[in-house]
Amino acid sequence: MLISCTFPGCKVKCLSPGGLKQHCNSAHRDITQEPEEADGEDTGFSYERHPYLTALPVDSHGHILPLFAPPAQPPSPPPLPHTKEAWSPFGNHVKFDFAYLHFVRLQSSEAEINLALDMWKAQVLAAGGDPDSIPWQRTRHVYDAIDALDDINVRWTTLDIEYRGPHPPTPPAWMNQKYQVVLWDIRQLFHRQMAMKDWDKIFNKVPYQQFSSQRKRVCSNLMSADWAWVQADKILEDANMHGSMFVPFVCGSDKTTVSVATGHQEYHPVYASLGNLTNIARLAPVAFLAIPKTSKSQAKKPAYQTFVRQLYHALLSAVFDPLRLFMTTPDLVRCPDRHLRRVIYGLGPYIADYPEQVWLSCIVSGWCAKCMNQPDCLDSDENRPRTKLKTNLVINAFDPGIVWDDFGSRSDVVPFTSGFPCADIHELLSCDLLHQVIKGTFKDHLVEWISDYIMASNAPNEALEILKDIDCISAIPAYQGLRRFPDGRNFTQWTGDDSKALMKVYVAAIAGYVPEDMLRAVATFMDFCYLARQNSHTPDDLHNMELALDRFHCARQSFIIVGVRESISLPRQHSLLHYIPSIRLFGSPNGVCSSITESKHIQAVKETWQRSSRFNALDQMLQSITCLDKLKMMHSRLKTRHMMVGSTYSYQASVMGGELPWEEEAEIDDNELGENDDLGPAAGPRTMSSVHLASKPAEGYPRYAAGLGEHIKQPQLHNAIRRYLWGVQHGDNEQPTNVQACPPFASPISVFHSAIARFYVPSDVCGAGGMHSERIRSHPFWREEHARHDTVFVVTGDEPSMLGLTVARVLLFFSFKFHDVMHECALVHWFRRVSEQCDHSTGMWIVQPEFNLHNQRTLEVVHVDSITRGCHLLSIYGSRALPEDFTYHYALTSFPAYYVNSYIDNHTHEIHALNVEDE
């Protein structure tokens, strides 16, 4: 029987009272208040919501309900939890888990499910039972049970569109073909999404403006930015709309290839989601567009090129057409809080990479979809916005050739948005962190240009050795989540995740190989990128982004000076100029980035294609998408009702034993994970930072300080503990020179190989509450290979950012009792800053190992409460190539100086002093 933690908001369950006590001591002990709270300042946000578009609840006739009235005609209550009806159509936990395991988690094929059912029958037979008593005999029976779920009554439908223009005497085949779009009724889909009770806490009903305690505007979600507020004002031009609810929807589309080997099979999915949701929940597939094919000769003809673009926009228009009427007339919809409201839809930000943006905005490739700057000087100061009104005026006033050459627009195609109210595709195209920043400016531009420079400025063999050294990243110390390629990889093969991993270490890898201005170009671009990737933005953040971008534009001229580039006028790099206005319009780019659609490609397209027969696969893929959605929705509903706690066996045993299943969902305590787990997103509400030792002490160590010091080859340990205890008793008073004046120490010691840090990191990969956990290691024989002693940030002052932190390497985690008080400590080796400012070229701080007058490492014992989190150091090894047999295990002891890696994650970048200070 699991024991629930009683701490508010905590869902951890432990196996024993001792485990519960250990969990509470480590996870919920008192921790020092944040500085702002200690100073008596108000750290909370304030909100101003739209005063008239207020999302008032109504009855089934659309009449506004009195204040605090219950929902009108609420849905019938669900069956009681833990009953057979609650598990319908599966009947019990075992059947549902079997279907969920094979269809969602393992994505088993029909043959694999048949094999599992056969093994189940064999086990029943061996136990003396009837093999025909198992729930399903064949995979088809499992599929029938999934199909019986009625969560989704939205069906995929097919629309046929064909060419209706003039036909020549012998028309090409494409003129006589029918083109299909397979789609869900998007209005019904949104009705279903808005009725999901689970989304109540992440569903913003009203446009709002968020302000910090200093009254500075904060932009985060779509509904917190300017565009939603302005759209609400436009809706209210009709006085009958007062009290309605604005529901913008976020869209995205991107052609994807599932297999090159079997004929270059492509699909063109369209995604959409409610814009009222926070940035942690977005997008579902709503359509698959036709991809016309023809001969190479036909593909070059203007008539065909015009047709395929017209077809593209006609298909998109058909996808969103069910919502068109309700962009001006209220739609009565059930919301997550169970109330009915009058909804006005609006076409919101559209997520697309540059080639897709060219098609969406009907511009000429090489031009910008958001402004009318000339393609040979995209980054000029003119920056004239491109709008629907301007484009229509140009098309009506000039010949098509002039429209094409001088304005970069096509006059033979009309964007699908022209048929929807208040929709301007040039405004709605969102920032695209993945393709514009990560894959575009970083990988395809900067990395490629630096490779070109190295090849041009060095002898061929030497250049290849340098590129190999950069590519292998062999001197980088270990860190949680850091990807490593000891054999190197061709940069052209790097995926988006590979590029993100390379960004973490690239500045240090090229230092010493490229000119200072070139290095500074990469560093200032990285600052812009990490600022853009924050989950929320204040005016100060936007100002710092502007400074970083200005410095990047200045430093990138070095590529022209050395002859790598003749000029720099590239659409994806130019798009960085539109990020700051776009953040003000739509909120932080993390919520409207094509990495979201790319991740959906894997689930909705590539994985469903892999499990199909590969022949006429789309129908099978659509069925898989529907079944996956049904099972995931049921899993979410069961989880909300606390019917997915524990394992399948423990739940079934509890029910059969007559016990009520636990009221709270059991979550795995970080302490109960193995030492090999790196942790990651942490569940639970936002709390202050904390560090605690692992749950189990390591075995095989001497129990007393003198022997332990000898064992770990740190004979100063005993004296260091005594000086630590003197500091505990006397505070900041100066330490005595004679250690004999410090308290004597003879308590037994427990050694630990790791500690766990939990902290708030909303801009990185985190739990729904914004929390992240990481394991900090101090292990003498990590993975049975080499010692691993991680570096950490220790609070040593009151100054902001790095000036109040000191880097230290943890040589030992240990605990002991002294005067009946438990002390969780770390023996650390200090690294000192070489300057009170970060390095001008790289934007990173430089530290050196600290030694005393006898050339011994400067060691000290600190309480783990003074550690904020782990940090990552990058070896400064200059322009000399490393030995072939050098490994990262020796990186923290082999170099005289290190960069403090501010690019290892967004949280570390935020706690560093900003590298884009005013000059």
Secondary structure, 3 states (H helix, E strand, C coil): CCEECCCCCCCEEECCHHHHHHHHHHHCCCCCCCHHHHCCCCCCCEEEECCCCCCCCECCCCCECCCCCCCCCCCCCCCCCCCCCCCCCCCCHHHHHHHHHHHHHCCCCHHHHHHHHHHHHHHHHHCCCCHHHCCCCCHHHHHHHHHCCCCCCCCCEEEEEECCCCCCCCCCHHHCCEEEEEECCHHHHHHHHHCCHHHHHHECCCCEEEECCCCCEEECCHHHCHHHHHHHHHHCCCHHHCCCEEEEEEEEECCEEEECCCCCEEEEEEEEEECCECCCCCCEEEEEECCCCCCHHHHCCHHHHHHHHHHHHHHHHHHHHHHCHHHCCCEEEECCCCCEEEEEEEEEEEECCHHHHHHHHCECCCCCCCECCCHHHCCCCCCCECCHHHHHHHHHHCCHHHHHHHHCECCCCCCHHHHCCCCCHHHHECCCHHHHHHHHHHHHHHHHHHHHHHHHHCCHHHHHHHHHHHHHCCCCCCCCCCCCCCCCCCHHHCCHHHHHHHHHHHHHHHCCCCCHHHHHHHHHHHHHHHHHCCCCECHHHHHHHHHHHHHHHHHCHHHHHCCCCCCCCCHHHHHHHHHHHHHHHHCCHHHCCHHHHHHHHHHHHHHHHHCCCCCCCHHHHHHHHHHHHHHHHHHHHHHHCCCCCCCHHHHHHHHHCCCCCCCCCCECCHHHCCCCCCCCEECCCCCCCEEEECCCCCCCCCCCHHHHHHHCCCCCHHHHHHHHHHHHHHCCCCCCCCHHHCCCCCCCEEEECEEEEEEECCCCCCCCCCEEEEEEEEEEEECCCEEEECEEEEECCCCCHHHHEEEEEEEEEEEEEECCEEEEEEEEEEEEECCCCCCCCCCCEEEEECECCCCCECEEEEEHHHEEEEECEEECCCCCCCCCCCCHHHHHHCCCCEEECCCCCHHHHHHCCCCCCCC
